[in-house]
């Protein structure tokens, strides 16, 4: 058992109770008790004096493999058309090897954990033929090494360039190949038990780059196996979809059945009010990624309307090809700021700051179908992070722990991250792992492949 003693604040949920000067007891993978003055003989005691404890963040959209194209000014969206960007970046993606996928995933996961993320979904849609068949398997290996709770989205693209796809043909699969590998991964890894550390999501990359049949078969497989569905929606592709199929993307997916409480879409920045209502009616979730909106110069996602209509909204960092920063903590702040920028033009008010922390915790848990994460309470998974607020950074901010992250922003690594009852990051280290060595190995693989 582990006892966090005398925390300055325990944020039990983003919009729920905040306990001051309280303790939190962990036994095995779960939280046993929260309250003042817990007496637990024999428990390992962690002094939490001055700390704020939060439920772990839940990331619902990422492309880990893109971690190796960070900080490339030559790839800035502001200097390139979409076609130029695709023509520059996809040849790089097509060169990635299995080792690249493993080490870029490890790098992305480490960044997430350092910044308080305890559960992450990744949308892996890049399967160059030369990279073999074990890319997602290696991602599960990386997650196990760091102790991250991991939901793997098995993506894919089936439409050839000659029929309008923007994806190079060397990264393309047939629908049968895609569905067969989804089924293999589900049978090998998908665990529905309480406190599950690994799940699989069927996630064809985006409707414009796959055949309709791919989405139909994805729905069939996911419903048959009882797993979730995910894809990209509302990134400006709807006019193309309307010209090609006579339906904008949301209607197209709804007609196929690729919608519902077991489905969540990334982005959704160009949705009409009617499409937002359709998502609310079907119970389909949204993984809002604020930072690409800035980088791409996209239409600002109407989060106030989504919240007002009752759409389940979560937050994602997106791949680092369209967000060089892979910290979800950072995105909680930028999501709030982005909506403030558009506030004057909205029909609905910007949600209060704490609502953005809720999106990154309970919102994410809801989109991933997890009832056991997202809040701190007895019986919930012991997924949490701690910030030592006895620093100059926090003077004058400590009166409102729930607004601190969205309104002020927390840039530095957190002081401790616990996942499933295990301390996976503390005192600037990954216990039992050599960070400098992991970084050097990742850098060596990157240099050997991409430079
Ligand atoms: Zn994406």
Boltz pocket constraint, residues with backbone or C-beta under 6 A from the ligand:
constraints:
  - pocket:
      binder: B
      contacts: [[A, 61], [A, 62], [A, 63], [A, 123], [A, 232], [A, 266], [A, 318], [A, 319]]
      max_distance: 6.0
